[in-house]
Amino acid sequence: MDNINTHDLKPTVMIGKQGVTDSVISEIKNQLNAQKVIKVKILRSAKEETDRKEIAKIVAESSKAKHVDLRGNIITLSK
């Protein structure tokens, strides 16, 4: 992670009112295979049921990714 600048990365996966679904996890895994680091945005509608920290934990564990950072509603994950 040392030499990768995540500041300029834009979120490429959105988690909406359906929450963390199999298709969201599948997309995260696909993107992590193509790139080393991705950002995932938690939309406001997703936070009605679960808080953002819990969502970040579920996403990282389900996708077998490393949870790098959580700033606001943006999760940064690495392979």
N, C-alpha and C positions, 0 to 999 in steps of 0.2 A: 504494500500500500504506500510505501514511502515515496515513490516517484510518480504516482498517479495523481493528477490534479482533479479532484471531484467537483471543484467549485463550478466549473463550466458545464458539467453534465446536466442534462435535463431529464426529468422523470419520463420513463418509457412504458411503465405499467401503472395503471390506476386501479385502486381498490374502492369500489363503490358500495351501494346499499346491499348488494348480495354478500358482501364481506369477502373473506378469504375462501375462494372456491377452488375446486380441482383445476379449472381452466386457468385461473390466475397463477396458481403454483406452477402449472405446466409452462405457461408463458415466461415466468421468472426463470425457471430452469433453462428453457431454450435460449433466453437472452444472456444468461450467465455463461452458457457454453459458447456463445458467439463473442461475448465481451467479458472482460475480467471483473468489471464493476458496473453496476446499474443502480438507478434510483427508482424508487416506487413511491407514488403519491397516494396518501390516504385521503379520500374525499370526505367531506363533512358528513355525508349520508352514511358512511361506513362506521362512524364513531357513535352512532345512536345506540348500538348494542354493546360495543366493546371499546375500551380506551385505546389510544394509539400505541402505548407501550406494550400492551397485551397483543395487539395486532402485529407489531414488529416482531415480537417473540415467536408468535405462531408462524409468520411468514418465513423467518430465518430457519426455524426447526423443520418446517414442512418442505422447504426447498433445499435443505441441507447446505445453506449458504452461511457465510460469516456475516453477522450483523455488525456493520462498521460504525454506523452513526444514525441517530434519529434527531432531526432538527425540525421543529414544527411538525408538519404533517408529511415530511419526506424521510423515507428510510433509504439509507445507502447500504447496499449489499455487495459482497465480493465472493468470488469462487472459493 
